[in-house]
Amino acid sequence: MGGIPEGGDQEALQASHLQMLSSVIPSDEEGRVSLTQSYHHAFMGFSAMLTETEAASLSGYDGVVSVFRDRILRLHTTRSWDFLEAESGIGSERLHDRSSNDVIIGIIDTGIWPESPSFSDAGMGKIPSRWKGTCMEGSDFKKPDCNRKLIGARYYTSQAESIRPATNGSHTIKVNGFGSARDSVGHGTHTASTAAGTVVQNASYYGIAQGEAKGGSPSSKLAIYKACSLGGCASSTVLKAIDDAIDDGVDVISISIGMSSAFQTDFLSDPIAIGAFHANQRGVMVVCSGGNDGPDPYTVVNSAPWILTVAASSIDRTFQSQIVLGNGSILKGFAINFSNLSSSDSFPLVFGGDVAAESTPVSEASNCYPGSLDADKTAGKIIVCVGTDPTVTRRVKKLVAQGARAKGLILIDEDEKGVPFDSGSFPFSEVGNDVGAQILEYMNSTKKPSAVILPAEDAKEFKPAPIVAYFSARGPGGLTEAILKPDVMAPGVSIVAASIPSSDIGDVPVGKKPSSFAIKSGTSMACPHVAGAAAFIKSSHPRWSPSMIRSALMTTATITNNLGKPLTSNSGANASFHDMGAGEISPLRALSPGLVFETTTEDYLRFLCYYGYKDQVIRSVITGTNFSCPPDPTQDLISNINYPSISIAKLEGKQTLVKVSRTVTNVGPANSTYTAAVDAPSGFVVKVSPERLAFTKRWMKASYEVSFGAYDASRGYGYGSITWSDGAHTVRNGFAVNAM
């Protein structure tokens, strides 16, 4: 996926793609050339239907950077923005005063539900003159569905374009188009409204989570690129959407999509990384979800240094469903359920392992495996199950309980309890190990245990918050540990935002109309929070590059919770930078960071050198440059690129010193002096030189060097920070150092 040659003709580029494809097709199949996507706006390339042999042959051609399989990628508020503003300690009235409506956010996802009030254009300004996009019509989506808020919408067919050579040497292209940009899943509508939804008063999800719904940048425009369905997203289609978004004129691209952490490929075989690289060259910021494969380490995806990678956290609101035991004890569980039960109801209480179906292992019935329960023993009762097997989801366990004609389900799961599950009208509640032990103890203390599960209620000002979500993917990055990933953390648990009205049986409470809002969790929900924050900063600082905006968000991030204590993970342990990135975003603080770390295209090219790519490959990626790699490139040098955080992948030997340098740009007052303070982990020695940086004007640059030593450190990663302050601004440069 190389750069576009200067003055390159798009039709000629497409013709060259077809000619190249024709050259690898066997002579007895010359009529079969199946080009599925052609990329010719921001970068040059194509996707096609080829055999393994044909793909291998194509990879040997001059100018071909990489050939890789088209994989299926996975789809990775009434209060969340208020929580972020409150935690910043800055008056939120600045939010609307400082923002303009010229910023365009591109959402690559499952489409949009245009009728949602979150996409009203009331009070919106005119569409920016630079906008080159379109509002594609479809079977159920017409041009009037776009407006001054929702300014563009594209959709992509997952069917291959049928292309056959014509007799005159040109090519006839027949496109088998179908569908529209309308969202049939809800994921894309939810992410779009989280990023830039207009303010909607009295929003709620069937009466809970009531409040003012809004996006992070309510004044920004939205451009929608429907590249995904419920089954996922073809990587070739996502790449095409990025190419179109860049050419259309978006400023920020939000992608809540990614590969499984188990199948990560190198940076030039990753379609999102490729597209994001070229977007960055054009000044377009790309924000991606870090994935939901946590809490294990080495699970973060979308970890290229030119991508802003997002982890997920909780906010200070949760949804509780109380459990009333037969002995009068009232226990707090977590869930979103709309049952019509009350404290006057009572049902027999049974443990799943005690009502196993014939010939079923007790362990399976205890986990509510499909087919594991004896319906004759469970009918009319509330079942207690455990959640020790992650392959059986809460939705499956709920369906198992319903299928067994149970009156409700209590699930014991320490990790998942922090992410309330939406069980619709079915009585459900989830508890941790301590409360679970109390329930089991009660059941063993009486011959006829009973209980009732009450409907969900809001629990606001919940403490501590934020907490790193258990599902949020963790670093280090699997491709390189010398870039500290994820970058930042944002709300991703129980986020209320616009969605498609659901009419599925069981999803809508009795007597209610389908809700136009939904509650969802995932790094998918965290990503658009950061995209909205980035657009908000861009609207106030239109000259800032993507890396400057990223730096502002990272170096001003919050590392304490609403108790004033260090942020923690779901386990209760202090969160590391591999859990939360630089910390929880604080968009208002990021408006005035004082100093920024600008990572240039040359930094990224040197990164590719250090990672192991050859000069010729890199020059193919960025056409029109005479760039050459520095002499003796090694992966150890990756730590030296000008990134807002620092990661030392290997610090070997007690007498070894590793030195890295950083350069900052003053975007604060003209005359200012910053002093460094080092917070070093136990056993490490960290020194900064110089310890003071003086600036006499804005946009002035200054450099410093950091030396790391591990004299008495235990093996493994240690975490610390270098904080620069001029008395008014605080810039935190977090680091992770791996002692070998």
C-alpha positions in Angstrom: 0.0 0.0 0.0 2.3 2.7 -1.3 1.8 6.4 -1.6 0.2 8.0 -4.6 2.8 9.3 -7.2 2.7 13.1 -7.5 0.2 14.0 -10.3 -1.0 10.4 -10.5 -4.1 9.8 -12.6 -6.7 7.8 -10.8 -8.0 6.0 -13.9 -4.5 5.2 -14.9 -3.8 3.8 -11.5 -6.8 1.6 -11.6 -5.8 0.4 -15.1 -2.3 -0.5 -13.8 -3.9 -2.5 -10.9 -5.9 -4.5 -13.4 -2.9 -5.0 -15.7 -0.9 -6.3 -12.7 -3.7 -8.7 -11.7 -4.0 -10.0 -15.2 -0.3 -10.8 -15.3 -0.6 -13.3 -12.4 -3.8 -15.1 -13.7 -3.1 -18.4 -15.5 -3.6 -18.2 -19.3 -6.6 -20.5 -19.2 -8.4 -18.1 -16.9 -7.7 -14.8 -18.5 -11.3 -13.8 -18.3 -11.2 -14.1 -14.5 -9.9 -10.9 -12.9 -11.7 -10.2 -9.6 -10.8 -6.8 -8.2 -12.8 -6.1 -5.1 -11.5 -2.7 -4.0 -9.2 -0.1 -5.6 -7.4 2.4 -3.4 -6.3 5.5 -5.2 -7.0 8.6 -3.1 -4.5 8.8 -0.2 -2.5 5.6 -1.1 -2.2 3.2 -3.9 -3.3 -0.4 -3.8 -6.1 -2.8 -4.3 -7.8 -6.0 -3.0 -8.6 -8.9 -5.2 -9.8 -12.5 -5.2 -6.6 -14.6 -5.7 -5.3 -18.0 -5.0 -2.4 -18.6 -2.6 -0.1 -19.1 -5.6 -1.3 -16.0 -7.4 -0.8 -13.9 -4.2 2.7 -15.3 -3.8 3.5 -14.4 -7.4 2.2 -10.9 -7.0 4.3 -10.3 -3.9 7.4 -10.6 -5.9 6.6 -7.6 -8.2 8.7 -4.4 -7.9 6.8 -1.7 -6.0 4.6 -4.2 -4.1 5.0 -3.3 -0.4 3.0 -6.2 1.0 0.4 -8.8 0.1 -1.8 -10.1 2.9 -5.0 -12.0 3.4 -8.3 -10.1 3.6 -9.4 -10.9 7.2 -12.6 -10.2 9.0 -12.1 -7.6 11.7 -14.1 -7.5 14.9 -16.3 -4.7 16.1 -14.5 -3.7 19.1 -23.8 9.0 27.2 -25.8 10.6 29.5 -23.0 10.9 32.1 -19.6 10.0 30.7 -18.8 13.4 29.4 -20.0 15.1 32.5 -17.8 12.8 34.5 -14.7 13.7 32.4 -15.5 17.4 32.8 -16.0 17.1 36.5 -12.7 15.2 37.0 -10.8 17.9 35.1 -11.6 20.4 37.8 -12.3 23.0 35.0 -15.6 24.7 34.4 -17.5 23.0 31.6 -18.8 26.3 30.3 -15.5 26.5 28.3 -16.5 23.5 26.4 -18.9 25.2 24.0 -17.2 28.6 24.1 -14.0 27.3 22.6 -15.4 24.9 19.9 -16.2 25.6 16.3 -18.4 23.6 13.9 -15.8 23.2 11.1 -14.3 19.9 12.3 -15.5 16.7 10.6 -15.3 13.3 12.3 -15.4 10.2 10.1 -16.9 7.1 11.7 -16.0 3.8 10.1 -18.5 1.3 11.6 -21.9 -0.3 10.9 -23.6 2.8 9.6 -26.1 5.3 11.1 -29.7 5.7 12.2 -30.3 9.2 10.8 -33.6 9.7 12.6 -32.0 9.7 16.0 -32.3 13.1 17.8 -28.6 12.9 18.4 -28.0 13.8 14.7 -30.3 16.8 14.5 -28.8 19.8 12.7 -30.7 22.4 14.7 -28.4 25.3 15.3 -25.6 23.8 13.2 -23.5 26.0 10.9 -23.0 25.4 7.2 -21.1 22.5 5.8 -17.3 23.3 5.4 -16.4 24.2 1.8 -13.6 21.7 1.7 -16.0 18.8 2.1 -15.8 16.5 -1.0 -17.9 13.6 0.3 -21.3 12.4 -0.7 -24.6 11.2 0.8 -25.1 7.8 -0.9 -28.7 6.8 -1.4 -29.9 3.2 -0.8 -33.0 1.2 -0.4 -33.8 2.8 2.9 -31.5 5.8 3.0 -32.1 9.0 1.0 -30.2 12.2 0.5 -32.6 14.1 2.8 -31.4 11.8 5.6 -28.1 13.8 5.5 -28.1 17.3 6.9 -25.8 20.0 8.3 -24.8 17.6 11.1 -24.7 14.3 9.3 -23.0 15.7 6.2 -22.0 12.5 4.4 -22.7 8.7 4.3 -21.1 6.0 2.3 -21.7 2.2 2.3 -19.7 -0.6 0.7 -20.7 -3.9 -0.8 -19.1 -7.0 0.6 -19.6 -8.6 -2.8 -16.7 -8.6 -5.2 -16.9 -6.3 -8.2 -17.1 -8.3 -11.3 -14.4 -7.0 -13.7 -13.6 -8.5 -17.1 -11.3 -7.2 -19.9 -13.1 -5.6 -22.8 -12.0 -6.2 -26.4 -10.5 -2.7 -26.8 -8.0 -3.3 -23.9 -10.0 -1.3 -21.4 -12.0 -2.9 -18.6 -15.8 -3.1 -18.0 -16.7 -2.8 -14.3 -20.0 -4.1 -13.0 -20.7 -3.3 -9.4 -23.1 -5.6 -7.5 -24.2 -2.9 -5.0 -26.8 -3.5 -2.3 -28.0 -2.1 1.0 -27.5 1.4 2.3 -25.7 3.4 5.0 -28.5 2.7 7.5 -27.3 0.9 10.6 -29.0 -2.4 11.3 -26.7 -3.3 14.2 -26.6 -0.2 16.4 -22.9 -0.2 17.0 -22.1 2.6 14.4 -25.0 4.8 15.6 -23.8 4.5 19.2 -20.1 5.4 18.4 -21.1 8.3 16.2 -23.4 9.9 18.8 -20.7 9.3 21.5 -18.2 11.2 19.4 -20.3 14.1 18.2 -24.0 13.7 19.0 -25.9 16.9 19.5 -27.3 17.6 23.0 -30.5 15.7 23.7 -32.4 16.5 26.9 -34.1 13.9 29.1 -32.5 11.0 27.3 -32.7 7.6 29.0 -32.8 3.9 28.4 -36.3 2.9 29.5 -36.2 5.3 32.4 -32.7 4.5 33.7 -29.6 6.6 33.1 -31.7 9.7 32.6 -30.0 12.9 31.7 -28.5 15.0 29.0 -27.0 12.9 26.2 -24.3 14.5 24.1 -21.1 13.7 22.2 -17.6 14.9 23.0 -17.7 17.5 20.2 -21.4 18.3 19.7 -20.6 21.1 17.2 -18.6 18.8 14.9 -19.9 17.4 11.7 -20.3 13.6 11.1 -19.3 11.6 8.0 -20.4 7.9 8.1 -18.6 5.0 6.4 -20.6 1.8 6.7 -17.9 -0.9 6.3 -19.2 -3.4 8.8 -22.2 -5.6 9.6 -23.1 -7.8 12.5 -20.6 -10.4 11.3 -17.7 -8.1 11.3 -15.8 -6.0 8.8 -13.7 -7.1 5.8 -10.3 -5.5 6.2 -10.2 -4.6 2.5 -13.5 -2.6 3.0 -12.2 -0.8 6.1 -9.1 0.2 4.1 -11.3 1.6 1.3 -13.3 3.5 3.9 -10.2 5.1 5.3 -9.1 6.0 1.7 -12.4 7.6 1.0 -12.6 9.5 4.3 -9.2 11.0 3.7 -10.1 12.2 0.3 -13.5 13.5 1.5 -11.9 15.9 3.9 -12.4 14.5 7.4 -10.2 15.8 10.2 -10.5 12.8 12.6 -11.3 9.2 11.9 -12.8 7.0 14.6 -12.4 3.2 14.2 -13.8 0.9 16.8 -12.6 -2.2 15.0 -9.6 -4.4 15.1 -8.0 -7.8 14.7 -8.0 -10.4 17.4 -4.8 -10.1 19.5 -4.1 -13.7 18.6 -3.8 -12.9 14.9 -1.8 -9.7 14.8 0.3 -9.1 11.7 3.2 -6.7 11.1 2.5 -3.0 10.5 2.6 -3.1 6.7 0.3 -6.1 6.6 -2.3 -4.5 8.8 -5.0 -2.6 6.8 -5.8 -0.2 9.6 -2.2 0.6 10.3 -1.6 1.1 6.5 -4.6 3.4 6.1 -3.8 5.3 9.3 -0.2 6.0 8.2 -1.4 7.7 5.0 -4.1 9.5 6.9 -1.5 10.9 9.3 0.6 12.1 6.3 -2.5 14.1 5.2 -3.0 15.6 8.7 -5.9 13.4 9.5 -5.9 11.9 13.0 -6.9 8.2 13.4 -8.2 7.0 16.8 -8.7 3.3 17.3 -10.0 1.0 20.0 -7.3 -1.1 21.7 -9.4 -4.3 21.8 -11.4 -6.3 24.3 -9.1 -9.2 24.9 -7.9 -8.1 28.4 -7.0 -8.4 31.1 -4.1 -10.5 29.9 -0.9 -8.7 28.8 0.2 -8.4 25.2 -3.4 -8.2 24.0 -3.6 -4.6 22.8 -4.2 -4.1 19.0 -4.1 -1.1 16.7 -0.8 -0.3 18.3 1.1 1.4 15.4 2.7 4.6 16.8 0.8 6.8 14.3 -2.5 5.6 15.8 -4.0 6.9 19.0 -4.9 3.6 20.8 -7.6 3.7 23.5 -8.2 1.6 26.6 -11.6 1.5 28.4 -12.6 2.5 31.9 -15.7 2.8 34.1 -17.4 6.0 35.1 -19.0 7.0 38.4 -22.3 5.5 37.5 -23.3 1.9 37.5 -26.6 -0.1 37.4 -27.5 -2.2 40.4 -30.1 -5.0 40.8 -30.7 -5.9 44.4 -31.2 -9.5 45.5 -33.5 -10.0 48.5 -32.9 -13.4 50.2 -35.5 -15.3 52.1 -33.9 -14.4 55.4 -34.4 -10.7 54.7 -30.8 -9.9 53.6 -30.6 -7.4 50.8 -27.5 -7.8 48.6 -26.3 -5.6 45.9 -25.8 -7.1 42.5 -25.0 -5.5 39.1 -27.3 -5.7 36.1 -29.6 -3.9 33.7 -32.9 -5.7 33.9 -36.5 -4.5 33.6 -38.3 -7.3 35.4 -41.7 -6.6 37.0 -40.7 -8.3 40.3 -40.9 -6.6 43.7 -39.7 -7.4 47.2 -43.0 -9.1 48.0 -42.2 -11.8 45.5 -40.2 -14.9 46.4 -39.0 -17.9 44.4 -37.0 -21.1 45.3 -33.3 -20.7 45.0 -31.1 -23.5 43.5 -27.5 -23.9 42.6 -26.8 -24.9 39.0 -24.6 -27.8 40.0 -27.5 -29.3 42.0 -30.0 -29.3 39.2 -27.8 -30.8 36.5 -29.4 -32.7 33.6 -28.9 -36.5 33.5 -25.4 -37.5 32.5 -24.2 -33.9 32.7 -21.0 -33.0 34.7 -21.7 -30.8 37.7 -19.0 -28.4 36.5 -21.0 -27.7 33.4 -24.3 -27.2 35.2 -22.5 -24.9 37.7 -21.5 -22.7 34.7 -24.9 -22.9 33.0 -23.6 -24.6 30.0 -26.2 -25.1 27.2 -28.1 -28.3 27.8 -26.7 -28.7 31.2 -29.8 -28.0 33.4 -32.7 -30.2 34.1 -35.8 -28.1 33.3 -38.0 -30.2 35.6 -35.8 -29.2 38.5 -35.3 -25.5 37.5 -38.8 -24.4 36.4 -40.1 -21.6 38.5 -36.9 -21.2 40.4 -34.0 -18.7 40.5 -30.7 -20.4 39.5 -27.3 -19.5 40.9 -24.4 -20.1 38.5 -20.7 -19.2 38.4 -18.9 -17.5 35.6 -15.6 -19.3 35.6 -15.6 -20.3 31.9 -15.2 -17.2 29.6 -16.3 -19.2 26.5 -19.9 -19.2 27.8 -21.0 -15.6 27.8 -23.6 -14.0 30.1 -26.1 -13.9 27.2 -25.7 -17.6 26.7 -26.2 -18.3 30.4 -29.3 -16.1 30.4 -30.7 -18.1 27.4 -29.9 -21.3 29.2 -31.8 -20.2 32.3 -34.8 -19.0 30.2 -34.8 -22.3 28.3 -34.9 -24.1 31.6 -38.0 -22.1 32.5 -36.3 -20.4 35.5 -37.6 -17.3 37.2 -34.2 -15.6 37.2 -30.5 -16.0 37.2 -27.8 -14.9 39.7 -24.3 -15.1 38.3 -21.2 -15.1 40.5 -18.3 -13.6 38.6 -15.7 -11.3 40.2 -14.4 -9.8 37.0 -17.5 -9.2 34.9 -19.6 -7.8 37.7 -18.1 -4.3 37.0 -19.7 -4.4 33.5 -23.5 -4.6 34.0 -25.2 -7.0 31.6 -28.4 -6.0 29.9 -30.8 -9.0 30.3 -34.0 -7.2 29.1 -37.1 -8.2 31.0 -35.5 -11.4 32.4 -34.6 -11.1 36.1 -30.8 -11.2 36.3 -28.1 -10.0 38.7 -24.4 -10.5 38.9 -22.3 -10.5 42.1 -18.7 -10.8 43.0 -17.0 -13.6 45.0 -17.7 -12.1 48.5 -21.5 -11.6 47.9 -21.6 -14.9 46.1 -20.2 -16.6 49.2 -22.9 -15.0 51.3 -25.6 -16.3 48.9 -24.2 -19.9 48.9 -23.8 -19.8 52.7 -27.4 -18.8 53.0 -28.5 -21.6 50.7 -26.6 -24.2 52.7 -28.2 -22.9 56.0 -31.8 -23.7 55.1 -33.8 -26.4 53.5 -35.9 -24.1 51.4 -33.8 -21.1 50.3 -35.6 -18.4 48.4 -34.9 -15.0 46.8 -36.1 -12.4 44.4 -34.2 -10.3 41.9 -35.4 -6.6 41.7 -35.3 -4.4 38.6 -32.2 -2.3 37.9 -31.6 1.1 39.5 -29.0 3.9 38.8 -26.2 4.2 41.3 -24.5 7.6 40.7 -21.4 9.1 42.1 -20.1 5.5 42.4 -16.6 5.3 43.9 -13.9 4.5 43.1 -14.0 5.6 39.4 -12.6 5.4 36.9 -11.4 1.8 37.0 -9.7 0.0 34.1 -12.3 -2.3 32.6 -11.5 -6.0 33.0 -12.0 -6.6 29.2 -9.8 -3.7 28.2 -6.8 -5.0 26.3 -3.4 -4.5 27.9 0.1 -3.8 26.8 2.9 -4.3 26.1 2.3 -4.4 22.3 2.7 -7.7 20.7 4.6 -6.3 17.7 7.0 -4.1 19.6 7.4 -3.3 23.3 9.4 -0.1 22.5 6.2 1.9 22.0 4.1 2.2 25.2 0.6 1.1 24.3 -2.3 1.7 24.9 -2.0 5.5 24.7 -4.9 6.8 26.8 -8.0 5.5 28.6 -11.6 6.8 28.2 -15.1 5.7 29.4 -16.1 2.4 27.9 -18.4 0.8 30.5 -22.2 1.2 30.4 -22.1 4.1 28.0 -25.5 5.5 27.1 -25.8 6.8 23.5 -28.0 6.7 20.5 -28.8 3.4 18.9 -31.3 1.7 16.6 -34.8 1.1 18.1 -34.9 -2.6 19.0 -38.1 -4.6 18.7 -36.6 -8.0 19.6 -38.8 -10.0 22.0 -37.4 -9.7 25.5 -35.3 -6.6 24.8 -38.2 -4.1 25.2 -39.9 -4.0 28.7 -43.6 -4.7 28.8 -45.6 -1.6 27.9 -42.6 0.3 26.6 -41.8 1.6 23.1 -38.4 0.7 21.6 -35.7 3.0 23.0 -33.7 5.3 20.7 -30.8 5.0 23.2 -28.8 1.9 24.3 -26.2 1.1 26.9 -23.1 -0.6 25.6 -19.6 -1.5 26.9 -16.3 -2.0 25.2 -13.2 -0.3 23.9 -15.5 0.5 21.0 -17.3 2.9 23.3 -14.0 4.4 24.6 -12.6 5.1 21.2 -15.3 7.7 20.1 -14.9 9.5 23.4 -11.3 10.1 22.4 -12.2 10.9 18.8 -14.7 13.5 20.1 -12.1 15.0 22.5 -9.6 15.2 19.6 -12.1 17.0 17.4 -12.9 19.4 20.3 -9.1 20.2 20.6 -8.8 20.5 16.8 -11.6 23.0 16.7 -9.7 25.2 19.2 -6.3 24.6 17.7 -6.8 24.1 13.9 -3.0 24.4 13.2 -2.2 21.4 15.5 -1.1 18.2 13.9 -2.5 14.8 14.9 0.6 14.1 17.0 0.3 17.4 18.8 -3.3 16.6 19.7 -2.4 13.1 20.8 0.4 14.6 23.0 -2.0 17.1 24.6 -4.4 14.3 25.5 -1.6 12.0 26.8 0.4 14.4 28.9 -2.6 16.0 30.6 -4.3 12.7 31.3 -5.6 12.0 34.9 -3.9 9.2 36.9 -6.1 9.5 40.1 -9.7 8.5 40.7 -12.6 10.3 42.4 -11.2 9.3 45.8 -7.9 11.1 45.0 -6.0 7.9 44.9 -4.1 6.2 42.1 -6.2 4.6 39.4 -6.8 0.9 39.7 -7.5 -2.0 37.5 -10.6 -4.3 37.9 -8.5 -6.5 40.3 -8.1 -3.6 42.7 -4.3 -3.3 42.1 -2.9 0.1 41.0 -3.1 0.4 37.2 0.1 0.5 35.2 0.7 2.5 32.0 0.3 -0.9 30.2 -3.3 -1.0 31.6 -4.5 2.6 31.2 -2.0 4.2 28.8 -1.1 7.7 30.1 -4.3 7.8 32.1 -7.9 8.9 31.7 -8.3 11.7 29.1 -9.1 15.2 30.4 -10.2 17.1 27.2 -10.5 20.5 29.0 -6.9 20.2 30.4 -5.7 19.1 27.0 -6.8 22.5 25.5 -3.8 24.1 27.2 -1.0 21.5 27.7 1.9 24.0 27.7 4.3 21.7 25.9 3.6 19.0 23.2 5.7 16.2 21.7 5.4 16.4 18.0 6.0 13.1 16.2 6.9 13.7 12.6 6.5 11.6 9.4 10.3 11.2 9.6 10.0 9.8 13.1 7.5 7.2 11.8 9.8 6.3 8.9 12.7 5.8 11.2 10.4 3.6 13.3 9.9 1.4 10.3 13.6 1.3 9.7 14.3 0.3 13.4 11.5 -2.3 13.2 13.3 -4.0 10.3 11.8 -2.8 7.0 14.3 -2.0 4.2 14.8 1.4 2.5 13.2 0.3 -0.7 10.0 -0.9 1.0 9.8 2.3 3.0 10.2 4.5 0.0 7.4 2.5 -1.7 5.1 3.4 1.3 5.8 7.1 1.0 6.2 7.9 -2.7 8.2 10.9 -3.7 10.9 10.8 -1.0 14.5 10.0 -1.0 14.4 8.8 2.6 17.1 6.4 3.6 17.4 4.5 6.9 20.0 5.6 9.4 23.1 3.4 9.6 22.8 0.3 11.8 19.1 0.4 12.6 18.0 -1.8 15.5 14.8 -2.3 17.4 16.4 -0.8 20.5 16.4 2.6 18.8 12.5 2.6 18.5 12.5 4.0 22.1 14.2 7.1 20.8 11.4 8.4 18.4 9.8 11.5 19.7 6.7 9.9 21.4 4.8 11.4 24.4 5.6 8.3 26.5 8.8 6.2 26.8 9.2 2.5 26.8 12.5 0.6 27.2 11.9 -3.0 26.1 15.2 -4.3 27.4 17.4 -2.9 30.2 20.0 -5.5 30.7 22.6 -5.7 33.4 22.9 -3.6 36.6 25.6 -1.4 35.2 23.9 -0.7 31.9 22.5 2.8 31.1 20.0 3.4 28.3 19.6 6.9 27.1 16.7 8.4 25.1 16.0 11.9 24.0 12.8 13.9 23.5 12.0 17.2 22.0 9.1 19.4 23.2 7.4 22.4 21.5 6.1 25.3 23.6 2.5 26.0 22.8 1.9 28.0 26.0 3.0 31.4 27.1 6.0 33.0 25.2 8.2 33.3 28.2 8.2 30.2 30.4 10.6 27.9 32.2 9.8 24.2 33.0 11.4 22.2 35.7 11.5 18.4 35.7 10.5 16.1 38.6 11.2 12.4 38.3 9.0 9.7 39.8 11.2 6.5 39.5 10.1 3.0 40.4 11.9 1.1 43.1 15.3 -0.2 42.1 15.6 2.1 39.0 17.7 5.2 38.6 16.3 7.8 36.2 18.0 11.1 35.4 17.0 14.0 33.2 19.4 16.4 31.5 18.9 19.3 31.5 16.5 19.5 34.4 15.2 23.0 33.3 13.9 24.0 29.9 13.5 27.8 29.1 11.4 29.2 26.3 11.3 32.7 25.0 8.6 32.4 22.4 5.7 30.2 21.3 6.5 27.3 19.0 10.1 27.3 20.3 11.5 23.8 20.7 13.8 22.3 23.4 15.3 18.9 23.8 16.3 16.8 26.8 17.8 13.4 27.5 16.7 10.7 29.9 19.0 8.0 31.3 17.6 4.8 32.7 19.5 2.3 35.0 18.2 -0.8 36.8 20.7 -1.2 39.7 18.5 -3.0 42.2 15.3 -3.5 40.2 13.4 -6.8 40.2 13.0 -8.5 36.8 10.1 -7.1 34.7 8.5 -3.8 34.1 8.8 -0.8 36.3 6.6 2.3 35.8 7.3 6.0 36.5 7.1 9.5 35.0 8.9 12.7 34.3 6.7 15.7 35.0 7.6 19.1 33.6 5.9 22.1 35.2 6.1 25.9 34.9 3.7 26.4 37.8 0.7 26.8 35.5 1.0 23.7 33.2 1.9 20.2 34.0 3.2 17.8 31.3 3.6 14.2 32.3 6.0 12.0 30.3 5.1 8.4 31.5 7.6 5.5 31.0 7.8 1.8 31.3 11.2 0.1 31.7 11.7 -3.7 31.5 14.6 -4.9 33.7 16.1 -8.1 32.3 
